[in-house]
């Protein structure tokens, strides 16, 4: 899973899983405190366990431009897993810059800035028990 946003989604998927699984986490950043990806992807926390020869399912909260997941997939494939698949809760195809194949998609959403259920704005709103559109006047105040 990719921290921090995917954690609630991962927890729900994990509880519903009918197969044995192992968990590990990457923490990746490309947003900072704004509403637009900076495009500069950084790994803040790498996997703790080797994935060579393993089947890997990347669980992510939202697929937007594709920059972050492209970087993550390159990073993971360099470790020679048996396979890498992608599960995203939210897909925002209107913003896609880099094509990314999604194996499991929850919902396709319009080009709006969303928060809740793990998704944040400046580290706020992750704890909301739903996904909602953040009013532009909220993030316009920080600009």
N, C-alpha and C positions, 0 to 999 in steps of 0.2 A: 504494500500500500504506500501511497505517497502522502506524507504528513504535511500539514495538519488537517487539511480540509476533508480528506477522504475517510477520516477515522469513524464518524458515526455510520456512514454507509457501509464501511468494512465490518463494523460490529454487527450490523443487521444481517449482512451477507453471511458472516461467519456463523451466526446462530442458526441460519436457515440451511447451511451446507450439510449435505448428507454423505460427504466423503472426508477421509482424513486429510488434514492440511497442516502446514507449518506457516507461521507468520513472520514477516520481516518488514522493515520500513526504510524508506528513503525520505529525507526531508529536502525539498527542492524549493527554490525561490526564484520568481521572475517578476513579481509584482511590487514589492516594497510596500509603501503605504498608499499607493494610488489605485485607480480603477482600470488602468491600462497596463498590460504586460510591458516590462522594459525591454524584453527580448534577450536580455543578458541572464542566462540561466546559471544558477549556482547550486551545487549539491552541498547542503548544510550538514546532512547526516547520511552516511552511506550504509549499505546493508551490513549486518553483523555476521551473516553466514554465507558461505559459498553457494553459488547457484549453478555451477558447471554441471551439465548433464541433467538438470532438473527442469520440470515444467513450471513456468512462471506465469502467474496471472497478475497483471498490474491493475490495481483498483485505484481509480482517480475520481475526484468529485466532479470536475468539469473539464471538457475539452473545448478550448477556445481557438487561439491562433494555430496551435500545433507545435509551437517552438519548444515548450517545456517537455512535452511527451516525445518529440523527436529526439531531443537531447537525452532523455531518460532511456529510450529504447536503444540508442547507440551505446550508451554506458552499459546497459544490461547485456546486450548482444556481445560486447567485447569480453564478457565473462563466460561465454560459450554455454548457455543453457540449452536444454533439449528443445524448448519452445518458449515463446513469449507471446501472450495474448493480452488483450486490453478490455477492461470492463469500466465504463464510465457511467456515472449517474446522470449527468447532464451533458448534452452535446449542443454546441452553439456554432453550427456550420457557417453562418453568415460571416463569421470573423476568421475563418480558416485561411491561413497563409501556406501552411505546409500540410500536404495530404497525409492523413493518418487513418489506417484501417482500424475500425472498431469491431471487436468480436461480440461484445455484449453492451447494448446501449439501453439506459433507462428511459430518458426523455429527451426529445429534441426541443430546444427552447429558442425564442427570438433573441436578438442582440440587445439584451437588457442586462444591467449589473445586478446579480442576485446574491443574496446572503441567506444564512440560516442552514441548519442541518450540516454544520461543519464549514460552510463557506463564510468567509469573513470580509469585512472592509476595515482595514487598519486594525486588525486583531479584535474586532468587535462583531457581535451578532452571530458568532459560531453556535452559540447555545440555543438559538431559536429552534423549536421542534418542527419547523416547516421551512420550505424554501420560498422566499419572497423577493420581489423587485425592490431594490433600494431607491428611494426617491432621489432624483438628481440634486435637489437642494441640500440633501444631507452631505453628499460628497463635494458639492460646489463650495461649501463653506471652508473646506480644507485646502482648496486650490490656491 
